Amino acid sequence: MEKLIINGGRPLHGEIEISGAKNAAVAILPAAIMASKGVCVIDNIPNIEDVHCIERIINSLGCKVKVDNNSVTIDSSILTSYDANTEDVRKMRASYYLIGALLGRFKKARVEMPGGCPIGVRPIDQHIKGFEALGANVKIEHGVVAVEAERLIGTNIFFDVVSVGATINVMLAATFAEGTTILENAAKEPHVVDVANFLNTMGANIKGAGTDVIRITGVKELQGCSYSVIPDQIEAGTYMIATAACGGEVTINNVIPKHLESISAKLIEMGAEVIENGDSVTIKSNKNLKGVNIKTLPYPGFPTDVQQPMSALLCVSKGRSVIKATDLRAGAAMIIAGLIVEGVTEVLNIEHIDRGYPNIENKFNKLGASIKRVTV
Protein backbone atom coordinates (compact mmCIF):
# COMPACT_ATOMS: atom_id res chain seq x y z
CA MET A 1 0.00 0.00 0.00
CA GLU A 2 1.17 3.53 -0.75
CA LYS A 3 0.46 6.86 0.91
CA LEU A 4 1.20 10.52 0.30
CA ILE A 5 3.01 12.63 2.89
CA ILE A 6 2.23 16.32 2.43
CA ASN A 7 4.19 19.15 4.05
CA GLY A 8 1.67 21.94 3.68
CA GLY A 9 1.43 25.69 3.99
CA ARG A 10 3.29 26.59 0.81
CA PRO A 11 1.97 28.81 -2.00
CA LEU A 12 1.92 27.38 -5.53
CA HIS A 13 3.81 28.93 -8.45
CA GLY A 14 4.74 27.84 -11.97
CA GLU A 15 3.21 25.90 -14.87
CA ILE A 16 1.78 22.40 -15.34
CA GLU A 17 0.37 20.38 -18.22
CA ILE A 18 -3.07 18.81 -18.00
CA SER A 19 -3.48 15.22 -19.18
CA GLY A 20 -6.15 13.81 -21.47
CA ALA A 21 -9.68 13.52 -20.11
CA LYS A 22 -10.31 10.33 -18.18
CA ASN A 23 -14.05 10.36 -18.87
CA ALA A 24 -13.43 10.70 -22.60
CA ALA A 25 -10.67 8.09 -22.75
CA VAL A 26 -12.64 5.33 -21.00
CA ALA A 27 -15.39 5.72 -23.63
CA ILE A 28 -13.19 6.31 -26.69
CA LEU A 29 -11.11 3.18 -26.10
CA PRO A 30 -14.18 0.88 -26.17
CA ALA A 31 -15.46 2.79 -29.20
CA ALA A 32 -12.23 1.90 -31.02
CA ILE A 33 -13.24 -1.79 -31.11
CA MET A 34 -16.00 -0.83 -33.56
CA ALA A 35 -13.43 -0.35 -36.34
CA SER A 36 -13.42 -3.46 -38.51
CA LYS A 37 -10.68 -2.11 -40.78
CA GLY A 38 -7.42 -0.33 -40.08
CA VAL A 39 -5.81 0.70 -36.81
CA CYS A 40 -6.79 3.39 -34.29
CA VAL A 41 -3.97 5.50 -32.86
CA ILE A 42 -5.25 7.53 -29.92
CA ASP A 43 -3.03 10.20 -28.36
CA ASN A 44 -3.22 12.23 -25.13
CA ILE A 45 -4.38 9.18 -23.17
CA PRO A 46 -4.00 9.76 -19.39
CA ASN A 47 -1.67 7.42 -17.52
CA ILE A 48 -4.17 6.26 -14.89
CA GLU A 49 -5.42 2.90 -13.65
CA ASP A 50 -8.96 3.25 -15.03
CA VAL A 51 -7.53 3.63 -18.52
CA HIS A 52 -5.13 0.71 -18.09
CA CYS A 53 -8.08 -1.39 -16.94
CA ILE A 54 -10.01 -0.63 -20.14
CA GLU A 55 -6.90 -1.40 -22.20
CA ARG A 56 -6.61 -4.84 -20.56
CA ILE A 57 -10.29 -5.53 -21.19
CA ILE A 58 -10.00 -4.68 -24.88
CA ASN A 59 -6.91 -6.87 -25.15
CA SER A 60 -8.78 -9.76 -23.50
CA LEU A 61 -11.44 -9.55 -26.22
CA GLY A 62 -8.82 -10.28 -28.87
CA CYS A 63 -7.76 -6.81 -30.01
CA LYS A 64 -4.09 -5.97 -30.41
CA VAL A 65 -3.30 -3.15 -27.97
CA LYS A 66 0.03 -1.32 -27.86
CA VAL A 67 0.71 1.38 -25.27
CA ASP A 68 3.53 3.89 -25.85
CA ASN A 69 3.65 6.64 -23.22
CA ASN A 70 0.41 8.60 -23.72
CA SER A 71 -0.47 6.95 -27.05
CA VAL A 72 -2.49 3.77 -27.53
CA THR A 73 -2.69 1.80 -30.78
CA ILE A 74 -5.64 -0.58 -31.18
CA ASP A 75 -6.09 -3.09 -33.99
CA SER A 76 -9.61 -4.52 -33.70
CA SER A 77 -9.82 -5.88 -37.24
CA ILE A 78 -9.39 -9.45 -35.94
CA LEU A 79 -11.88 -9.05 -33.08
CA THR A 80 -14.37 -11.93 -32.89
CA SER A 81 -15.45 -12.08 -29.21
CA TYR A 82 -18.48 -10.23 -27.89
CA ASP A 83 -18.21 -11.69 -24.35
CA ALA A 84 -16.49 -9.44 -21.79
CA ASN A 85 -16.20 -11.34 -18.52
CA THR A 86 -12.83 -10.63 -16.87
CA GLU A 87 -12.23 -9.34 -13.34
CA ASP A 88 -11.36 -5.94 -14.86
CA VAL A 89 -14.83 -5.80 -16.41
CA ARG A 90 -16.47 -6.52 -13.07
CA LYS A 91 -14.59 -3.77 -11.20
CA MET A 92 -14.68 -1.08 -13.90
CA ARG A 93 -17.85 1.00 -14.18
CA ALA A 94 -17.03 2.33 -17.64
CA SER A 95 -16.96 -1.25 -18.95
CA TYR A 96 -20.65 -0.74 -19.74
CA TYR A 97 -19.55 1.15 -22.88
CA LEU A 98 -18.57 -2.25 -24.25
CA ILE A 99 -22.28 -3.10 -24.48
CA GLY A 100 -23.02 -0.36 -27.00
CA ALA A 101 -19.78 -0.91 -28.92
CA LEU A 102 -20.17 -4.70 -29.22
CA LEU A 103 -23.90 -4.49 -29.93
CA GLY A 104 -23.22 -2.07 -32.73
CA ARG A 105 -20.50 -4.16 -34.34
CA PHE A 106 -21.78 -7.71 -33.74
CA LYS A 107 -25.49 -7.14 -32.96
CA LYS A 108 -24.87 -8.96 -29.71
CA ALA A 109 -22.95 -8.45 -26.47
CA ARG A 110 -22.43 -10.14 -23.11
CA VAL A 111 -20.87 -7.87 -20.50
CA GLU A 112 -20.53 -8.38 -16.78
CA MET A 113 -21.20 -5.30 -14.70
CA PRO A 114 -19.36 -3.74 -11.75
CA GLY A 115 -20.32 -5.35 -8.47
CA GLY A 116 -22.20 -8.08 -10.33
CA CYS A 117 -25.40 -6.03 -10.55
CA PRO A 118 -26.14 -2.90 -12.59
CA ILE A 119 -29.41 -2.11 -10.80
CA GLY A 120 -29.77 0.03 -7.67
CA VAL A 121 -26.90 2.39 -6.93
CA ARG A 122 -25.51 1.96 -10.46
CA PRO A 123 -28.59 2.00 -12.67
CA ILE A 124 -28.39 1.48 -16.41
CA ASP A 125 -32.10 1.71 -17.08
CA GLN A 126 -31.70 4.52 -19.63
CA HIS A 127 -29.04 2.48 -21.47
CA ILE A 128 -31.43 -0.46 -21.65
CA LYS A 129 -34.30 1.77 -22.78
CA GLY A 130 -32.16 3.00 -25.67
CA PHE A 131 -30.96 -0.45 -26.73
CA GLU A 132 -34.49 -1.82 -26.69
CA ALA A 133 -35.77 1.15 -28.70
CA LEU A 134 -33.20 0.28 -31.36
CA GLY A 135 -34.62 -3.24 -31.55
CA ALA A 136 -32.39 -5.18 -29.17
CA ASN A 137 -33.50 -7.75 -26.64
CA VAL A 138 -31.90 -7.15 -23.23
CA LYS A 139 -31.62 -9.74 -20.45
CA ILE A 140 -29.89 -9.30 -17.08
CA GLU A 141 -29.00 -12.54 -15.35
CA HIS A 142 -26.57 -13.01 -12.44
CA GLY A 143 -24.89 -9.66 -13.05
CA VAL A 144 -24.44 -10.23 -16.78
CA VAL A 145 -26.07 -7.99 -19.37
CA ALA A 146 -26.87 -9.99 -22.52
CA VAL A 147 -28.00 -7.92 -25.49
CA GLU A 148 -28.90 -9.22 -28.95
CA ALA A 149 -30.65 -7.93 -32.06
CA GLU A 150 -31.30 -9.31 -35.51
CA ARG A 151 -31.22 -5.72 -36.78
CA LEU A 152 -30.76 -2.33 -35.21
CA ILE A 153 -33.28 0.17 -36.54
CA GLY A 154 -32.96 3.92 -36.08
CA THR A 155 -35.66 5.61 -34.02
CA ASN A 156 -36.43 8.56 -31.73
CA ILE A 157 -35.27 8.08 -28.13
CA PHE A 158 -36.09 10.50 -25.31
CA PHE A 159 -34.01 9.97 -22.16
CA ASP A 160 -36.04 10.32 -18.97
CA VAL A 161 -33.03 11.88 -17.23
CA VAL A 162 -29.88 13.46 -18.60
CA SER A 163 -27.31 10.66 -18.53
CA VAL A 164 -23.79 10.90 -19.93
CA GLY A 165 -23.32 7.13 -19.86
CA ALA A 166 -26.60 6.36 -21.60
CA THR A 167 -26.07 9.09 -24.21
CA ILE A 168 -22.65 7.70 -25.17
CA ASN A 169 -23.64 4.04 -24.97
CA VAL A 170 -26.75 4.36 -27.13
CA MET A 171 -24.82 6.61 -29.54
CA LEU A 172 -22.26 3.81 -29.99
CA ALA A 173 -24.92 1.23 -30.86
CA ALA A 174 -26.91 3.63 -33.06
CA THR A 175 -23.84 4.30 -35.19
CA PHE A 176 -24.55 0.98 -36.94
CA ALA A 177 -28.36 1.17 -36.85
CA GLU A 178 -30.30 1.34 -40.11
CA GLY A 179 -31.68 4.80 -40.85
CA THR A 180 -31.56 7.74 -38.45
CA THR A 181 -31.61 7.75 -34.65
CA ILE A 182 -32.49 10.92 -32.75
CA LEU A 183 -31.44 11.15 -29.09
CA GLU A 184 -33.41 13.79 -27.16
CA ASN A 185 -32.59 15.14 -23.69
CA ALA A 186 -29.04 14.01 -24.41
CA ALA A 187 -26.07 14.90 -22.20
CA LYS A 188 -23.94 17.80 -23.43
CA GLU A 189 -20.67 17.17 -21.56
CA PRO A 190 -17.38 17.75 -23.42
CA HIS A 191 -16.54 14.05 -23.38
CA VAL A 192 -19.84 13.25 -25.12
CA VAL A 193 -18.72 15.59 -27.90
CA ASP A 194 -15.25 14.01 -27.92
CA VAL A 195 -16.64 10.49 -28.37
CA ALA A 196 -18.90 11.71 -31.20
CA ASN A 197 -15.94 13.41 -32.89
CA PHE A 198 -13.89 10.23 -32.58
CA LEU A 199 -16.67 8.14 -34.12
CA ASN A 200 -17.04 10.65 -36.95
CA THR A 201 -13.29 10.48 -37.59
CA MET A 202 -13.72 6.70 -37.99
CA GLY A 203 -16.52 7.26 -40.52
CA ALA A 204 -19.70 7.70 -38.44
CA ASN A 205 -22.35 10.31 -39.21
CA ILE A 206 -23.24 12.05 -35.95
CA LYS A 207 -24.52 15.61 -35.67
CA GLY A 208 -25.61 17.74 -32.73
CA ALA A 209 -23.26 16.43 -30.04
CA GLY A 210 -22.93 19.16 -27.43
CA THR A 211 -26.63 19.99 -27.68
CA ASP A 212 -29.57 18.12 -26.15
CA VAL A 213 -30.55 16.61 -29.53
CA ILE A 214 -28.11 14.27 -31.30
CA ARG A 215 -28.85 12.87 -34.78
CA ILE A 216 -27.11 9.69 -35.86
CA THR A 217 -27.34 8.36 -39.40
CA GLY A 218 -26.26 4.73 -39.41
CA VAL A 219 -23.26 3.54 -41.42
CA LYS A 220 -22.15 0.09 -42.58
CA GLU A 221 -18.64 0.08 -41.10
CA LEU A 222 -16.00 2.11 -39.32
CA GLN A 223 -12.27 2.14 -39.95
CA GLY A 224 -9.20 3.06 -37.95
CA CYS A 225 -8.05 6.64 -37.51
CA SER A 226 -5.69 8.91 -35.60
CA TYR A 227 -7.21 10.96 -32.80
CA SER A 228 -6.23 13.02 -29.74
CA VAL A 229 -8.33 13.05 -26.55
CA ILE A 230 -9.47 16.40 -25.16
CA PRO A 231 -7.83 17.79 -21.97
CA ASP A 232 -9.27 16.75 -18.62
CA GLN A 233 -11.71 19.36 -17.33
CA ILE A 234 -11.79 17.81 -13.84
CA GLU A 235 -8.02 17.60 -13.42
CA ALA A 236 -7.65 21.21 -14.57
CA GLY A 237 -10.38 22.36 -12.19
CA THR A 238 -8.68 20.60 -9.29
CA TYR A 239 -5.39 22.47 -9.86
CA MET A 240 -7.27 25.75 -10.29
CA ILE A 241 -8.96 25.23 -6.93
CA ALA A 242 -5.71 24.16 -5.25
CA THR A 243 -4.00 27.36 -6.42
CA ALA A 244 -6.86 29.49 -5.14
CA ALA A 245 -6.71 27.69 -1.78
CA CYS A 246 -2.93 27.76 -1.29
CA GLY A 247 -2.29 31.17 -2.83
CA GLY A 248 0.20 32.00 -5.55
CA GLU A 249 0.13 32.09 -9.34
CA VAL A 250 -0.10 29.04 -11.60
CA THR A 251 -0.51 28.69 -15.36
CA ILE A 252 -2.36 25.52 -16.37
CA ASN A 253 -1.55 24.47 -19.94
CA ASN A 254 -3.31 22.13 -22.39
CA VAL A 255 -6.86 23.09 -21.44
CA ILE A 256 -9.99 24.25 -23.23
CA PRO A 257 -10.98 27.36 -21.22
CA LYS A 258 -14.62 27.12 -22.31
CA HIS A 259 -14.91 23.77 -20.54
CA LEU A 260 -13.78 25.47 -17.32
CA GLU A 261 -16.13 28.46 -17.39
CA SER A 262 -18.35 27.36 -14.50
CA ILE A 263 -15.29 26.75 -12.29
CA SER A 264 -13.63 30.00 -13.35
CA ALA A 265 -16.81 31.95 -12.60
CA LYS A 266 -16.98 30.64 -9.01
CA LEU A 267 -13.30 31.32 -8.35
CA ILE A 268 -13.67 34.86 -9.67
CA GLU A 269 -16.77 35.33 -7.49
CA MET A 270 -14.67 34.25 -4.50
CA GLY A 271 -11.99 36.82 -5.27
CA ALA A 272 -9.37 34.90 -7.24
CA GLU A 273 -8.13 36.10 -10.61
CA VAL A 274 -8.54 33.85 -13.66
CA ILE A 275 -6.90 34.79 -16.96
CA GLU A 276 -7.65 32.83 -20.14
CA ASN A 277 -4.87 32.54 -22.72
CA GLY A 278 -5.83 30.40 -25.73
CA ASP A 279 -5.18 26.85 -24.51
CA SER A 280 -4.16 27.82 -20.97
CA VAL A 281 -5.54 29.53 -17.87
CA THR A 282 -3.61 31.42 -15.20
CA ILE A 283 -4.88 31.50 -11.61
CA LYS A 284 -3.77 34.20 -9.15
CA SER A 285 -4.80 34.13 -5.50
CA ASN A 286 -3.86 35.97 -2.31
CA LYS A 287 -5.95 33.51 -0.25
CA ASN A 288 -8.26 36.33 0.84
CA LEU A 289 -11.37 34.67 -0.58
CA LYS A 290 -15.06 34.79 0.33
CA GLY A 291 -17.57 31.95 0.51
CA VAL A 292 -20.02 31.15 -2.26
CA ASN A 293 -22.96 28.82 -2.82
CA ILE A 294 -22.52 25.97 -5.27
CA LYS A 295 -25.01 23.60 -6.86
CA THR A 296 -23.76 20.98 -9.27
CA LEU A 297 -25.58 20.63 -12.57
CA PRO A 298 -25.10 18.85 -15.90
CA TYR A 299 -22.70 20.62 -18.26
CA PRO A 300 -22.34 23.57 -18.69
CA GLY A 301 -23.17 23.79 -14.98
CA PHE A 302 -20.68 23.29 -12.14
CA PRO A 303 -19.18 19.77 -12.45
CA THR A 304 -20.13 17.16 -9.88
CA ASP A 305 -16.58 15.79 -9.79
CA VAL A 306 -15.13 19.17 -8.72
CA GLN A 307 -17.39 19.76 -5.73
CA GLN A 308 -15.21 17.92 -3.20
CA PRO A 309 -11.97 19.77 -4.03
CA MET A 310 -14.05 22.96 -3.87
CA SER A 311 -15.27 22.01 -0.39
CA ALA A 312 -11.67 22.10 0.87
CA LEU A 313 -11.29 25.62 -0.52
CA LEU A 314 -14.55 26.81 0.99
CA CYS A 315 -13.40 25.60 4.42
CA VAL A 316 -10.75 28.36 4.43
CA SER A 317 -12.88 31.07 2.79
CA LYS A 318 -14.61 33.86 4.71
CA GLY A 319 -18.32 33.62 5.31
CA ARG A 320 -20.88 30.87 4.87
CA SER A 321 -20.84 28.50 1.90
CA VAL A 322 -23.36 25.88 0.79
CA ILE A 323 -22.70 22.91 -1.50
CA LYS A 324 -25.56 20.71 -2.83
CA ALA A 325 -24.50 17.47 -4.36
CA THR A 326 -23.77 13.82 -3.50
CA ASP A 327 -20.94 12.45 -5.64
CA LEU A 328 -17.47 13.25 -4.32
CA ARG A 329 -13.79 13.05 -5.32
CA ALA A 330 -12.60 12.89 -1.74
CA GLY A 331 -8.96 12.02 -2.45
CA ALA A 332 -8.16 15.23 -4.32
CA ALA A 333 -9.89 17.25 -1.60
CA MET A 334 -7.72 15.61 1.06
CA ILE A 335 -4.58 16.58 -0.85
CA ILE A 336 -5.75 20.18 -1.21
CA ALA A 337 -6.56 20.29 2.50
CA GLY A 338 -3.09 19.00 3.27
CA LEU A 339 -1.52 21.62 1.03
CA ILE A 340 -3.41 24.41 2.77
CA VAL A 341 -2.57 23.68 6.40
CA GLU A 342 0.78 24.01 8.16
CA GLY A 343 2.55 20.80 9.14
CA VAL A 344 2.48 17.25 7.86
CA THR A 345 -0.60 15.46 6.49
CA GLU A 346 -0.74 11.81 5.43
CA VAL A 347 -3.27 10.57 2.86
CA LEU A 348 -3.85 6.82 2.58
CA ASN A 349 -5.82 4.64 0.13
CA ILE A 350 -4.36 6.72 -2.69
CA GLU A 351 -5.22 4.11 -5.31
CA HIS A 352 -8.52 5.97 -5.63
CA ILE A 353 -6.63 9.19 -6.41
CA ASP A 354 -4.49 7.39 -9.01
CA ARG A 355 -7.65 6.34 -10.84
CA GLY A 356 -8.29 9.94 -11.89
CA TYR A 357 -5.14 12.02 -11.47
CA PRO A 358 -1.92 11.11 -13.33
CA ASN A 359 1.33 11.80 -11.42
CA ILE A 360 -0.46 14.11 -8.99
CA GLU A 361 2.43 14.45 -6.53
CA ASN A 362 4.92 15.25 -9.31
CA LYS A 363 2.67 17.93 -10.78
CA PHE A 364 2.11 19.60 -7.41
CA ASN A 365 5.81 19.38 -6.51
CA LYS A 366 6.64 21.14 -9.78
CA LEU A 367 4.56 24.05 -8.47
CA GLY A 368 6.48 24.22 -5.19
CA ALA A 369 4.46 21.85 -3.04
CA SER A 370 6.07 19.15 -0.93
CA ILE A 371 4.41 15.77 -1.47
CA LYS A 372 6.19 12.44 -1.12
CA ARG A 373 4.83 9.03 -2.14
CA VAL A 374 5.95 6.20 0.14
CA THR A 375 5.20 2.49 0.44
CA VAL A 376 3.85 1.32 3.78
N, C-alpha and C positions, 0 to 999 in steps of 0.2 A: 504494500500500500504506500502511496505517496501523499505528501502534504506540502502546503505552501507556507513558508515563514515570511511574514511581512513586517518590515520595520517602517512604521508609518510616520506621518507628519511632514512629509516632504512635498513641495509644490512640483508640478509636472511641466516640463519644457521640452520642445523639440518637434520631431516629425515621425509619423508612423504610416505604414501601408496597411490598408484594410484588405482582408482576404475575400475570396469569392463567397457568395451567399450560400450558407448551409441549406436553407429551405428550398432554394432553387436547385442546388446540386443533387439533393436526394430525390428529386423528381425527374431531373434531366437524365440522370444515369439510367433509371429504369426505362425512360422513353427511348433511349438509344437502342434497346433491344428490339425495337419495332422496325429497324432498318434491315431489310432482307438482302440488300446489296451494298457493297462498299464498307468503309470503315469510318467510325466516328472518332474524331480527335477533339476532346473537350478540354479547354484550358481554364485557368483561374479556378481550379478545384481546391477547396480548403482542405488542409491537412488535419482532419479531425476524425474521431472514431466513428461517428455516424456515417460518414462518407465511406470509410474503409469497410464498414459493415455491408453497405449496399454493393460495393465493389466485389466483395466475397460472394454475396448472394448471386450476382450476375454471373460470376465465374462458375458457380456451382450449377447453374442452368445449362452450361455448355458454351458460353461465349468466351472468346479470347480477350482477356483484360490485361493491359500493360500500364503500369503506373510509373511516371517519370516526373519526380518533383510535384509540381502543381498541374500536371497534364495527365489525362487518362485517355488511352486508346482502346476502343471497344470494337471488336469484330463479331457481329451477331449473325453473320450470313449463314453460319453452320448450326444455328440454334434450332433444336428440335423439341426440347422439353418445355412443358407448360405447367410443371408441378414444382412449386417452391416450398420446400419443407424442412429447411435446415434450422439449426438453433439460432442463427443470425436472423432468419425471417421471424422467428417467434419473439425475439427481443426488440425488434426494430419497428417502430410504429410506421415509418414511411414505407415499409415493405408493401403496404396496401396499394401503392402505385403500380406494383407488378400486376395487379388484377386487371386494371384498364389496359396496360401495355400488352399483356399476353392475350387478353380477350380480343383486342383489336387485331393482333397479328394472326392468332391461331383460331379465333372464335371459341376458345375455351381456356380456362385457367383454374388451377387449384393452388391456393395460397393460404398458408397458416397465418394466423393473426397474433399480434403481441398479447402475451398473457393467456393465450388459448381461447379467448372469447372477445369478439369485437363489439358486443352489446354492453350497455351500461355506461361505464365511465369513458369508454372509447367508442362511441357509436359510429356506425358507417351507414346509417339508414338512408341518407341522401345519396351516397354512392350507389347503394342497391337500387334505389328508386330510378336513378339515371340508367343503370345497366338494363333494368327490366323494361324501361321505356324504349330502349334501343332494340328490344326483342330478345334479350338474354333470359335464361332461366337461372335463378340464383338459389343455391341451397347452402345452409350453414349447419355443419355437423361436426361436433367434437372440436370446435375451434378452427375448423377448416372452411374456407369460403370456396365453393365450387360453382363456377359460372360457365355456361355453355350456350351457344346460339348457332342455329343453322345459318342465319343471316343477321347482320346488323343493319337496321333500317333507320335512316335519319328521321328525327321528329322534334317537336317542341318540348322542352323540359324546363319547368319552373321549380327552382329549389325553394323549399319551405323556409330555410334559413341560409344565410350567406356562409358558405363553407369553402375554404381554400382547397382542402383535400378532395372534396367531391367535385368541385369545378375542374381541377386538374385531372382527376381520375376518369371522369366521364368524357372530358375533352380528348384524352388519350384513346379511349375506345371508339369515340365518334369519328376520329380521324379516318378510320377504315369503314365507316358505315356508308351504305348506299344513300345517295341524295344528300340533303342538307339537314343538319341538326342545329337547333337554336337553343342556347342555354340562357335562361332568364334568371334574374337575381343572382348573377354570377359574382364570385369574389373578384376584386380588382387589385389585389396585392401585386407588387413588382415581380415576385417570383412566378405568379400566374402568367404575366406577360412574357417573362423570360422563357418559360416552358413552351408557350405558344410560338415564340420567335424561333426557338430551337426546332420545333416540329416543322415550321414553315421552311426553315433552312434545309431540312431533310426532304422537302417536297410536299408537305401538307398544305391545306388551303383553309387557314383560320383567320378570321377578321373580327375585330371588336374587343380583343383582349385588352384589359385595362378599363373597360366599361362594364356595366352590369348586364349587357347583352352580347354574347359571343356567338358568331355564326361559323359553322364548320361544314365545309363541302367535302364529302368523302373522297378519298383517292384510293388507287389500287395498291400502291406500294410506296415505301420510303427508302431512301438510300443514304449512305453515310455522308458526313459533312464535317467541316471544322467549325468550332463554336467556342466562345468565351463566356463564362458565367458572369452575371452582374455582381458588383460588390455587395458585401453583406451589410444591409441596413441596420441590423441589430448589433453587430459588432461595432460598427461606427458609432451608433448611439451610445453604447456603453462607454467608449473612450471619451466621447463628448461630455457625458455626465460625470465621469471620473475627473476630468479636467476642471469642470465647474466646481466640483466638491473639494478638490485638493488645492485649487488655485494654480495660477500660472498661465502659460500660453502654449498651445499645442496645435500643430497643423496636421490634419488627418487626410491623407492622400488616397487616391483610388476609390472615390465615392461618387454617387450621383446625388448632388445636393437636394434635388426635388424630392427624393425618397425620404429625406431627413427633415422635411419642413415642419412636421408636427412636433418633433423633438426640439428643433431649433427655436420654434415659437415659444415653447415653454421655458427654455433656458433664457431667452431674451426677456421674457416676462419676469423671470426671477432676478434679473440684473446682470447676467453674463453677456458677453459680446460674442456674436457669431458672424463670421465673415465668409461669404461664399466666393470661391475662386475657381470657376470652371469645374474641374474634377476633384476639388479639395475643399475642405472647410477648416477655418481657424477659429479656435475657441480661446477667449481670454476671460479670466476670472480673478477677482480679488477676494473671493470667498464671502463677500458681504452680500448675501443673497436673501431674498424673501420667499416665503412659502407660497404655493399655488395649489389649486385644485386640479386633479387629473382624473379623467374617465377614459378608459381604453375603448377604442372603437375599431371596426374594420377599416382598412386603408381607404382613404388617406388620413384617418384618425390616428390618435396616439397608439403606438404598437403595444399589444399585450406583453410581448417578451421584453419590453424595456421598463415596465413598471417597477420591477423589484430593484434594479440598479437605481432608478429614480427615488425609490423610498429611502435609500441610504443617504442620498443628497438632501432630501427634504428633512431628514433627522437633524441636520446641522444648519438649516435655513431658519430665518426669523419668522415668527408668526405661526399660524395654524395651517396645516395642509391636509387635504383629503384625497385618498386614492380609492377608486372603485374598480375592482377587478379581482380575478381569482387564480390566474395562471402565472406562476412566478419563475424567474431565473435566479434562484436564491444564491447560487455560487458566485456569480459576478457581483452581486450586491455585497456579499461578505468580503470580497477582495476590496471593493471600493471603501467599505467601512474601515477595513484594516489600513488602507492608505491614508484615510482622513485622520485617524487618532494617533496620538503620540505613543511610542512604545511598540512592543512586539505582539503581533497577532498570528495565530496559527489556524489555517483552514484545512480541514480534512475532507475525505470523500471527494477529492478533486477530479475523479473520473467523470463526474457529471459536468464539471466545467470544461473538461477536454472535449466533451461531445459537441460543444458549440463555439469554443474560442481557441483558435490555433495559436500555440506559442505565447500564451497570455503573459507569462512572467517575463519573457524576453522583450515583448513589446513594451510593457510598462517600465522595465529596467532601462530601456533605451531612452525613456522620457525622464529618467532621474529617480524613479522609484527604487525601492530595495526589496525584491522578492526572491526567495530562494526555494527551489524545489528539492525536497529530500525524500529518501525512502525510509519508511519506518517499519 
